[in-house]
């Protein structure tokens, strides 16, 4: 038996329902169907029965998926006019959807989507403008683009952690693992020693890429600075 219990919903879900109703209402008429009012407020509230179920995998706007009603094994075809639910990682895990019959079509009005921020690992160097496969900590793999970080190969030769995020259906590198270091920002020469002032920083690599030299002769004849 289908789960026909009533569910309360607040302003956010109400706005989502309004958006979906308007989208479905703008579609061409179908034979035997009655056009619903254009204003959500005109729809009798008791007549719109919300149901809840679960789905798996990615579910883009305009696509129809099989939804399993809660507490049953019954499935029903539901069309997503709500939001792109692009899944990453474990796509077999069930996610929740709330739906209702609108203009004769079982339509999603609230879809639980996957997080858009993920942590994973990649290997090798990663140039700006290049794409690379990122293995997610939650399982699965995505291909992400690097827009900002000129990343050299990790000195360990292994994988390197990073954070990626999704914009629409595309994934982008947010930040790679960074290395801590200290840079010399000032130097003081006294009669007995050379003192360096340093500043901590975050680096893309833990390998030295530049050197600087101090003349021994200059140090031997230098006078103390204030």
Protein Blocks (a to p, Z undefined) as FASTA:
>chain_A
ZZfbdcdddfklmmmmmmmmmmmmmpccdehiacddfbfklpcfklmccdddddedjdde
hiacddddehiabdcddddfkbccddehjlkbccddddddeehiacdfbdcdddfbdcdd
dedjddehiacddddfkgpjdddddfkbccdddfklpacddddddehjaccdfbdcdddd
dddfbdcddfkbccddddddddfbfcdfbdcdddfklmmmpccdZZ
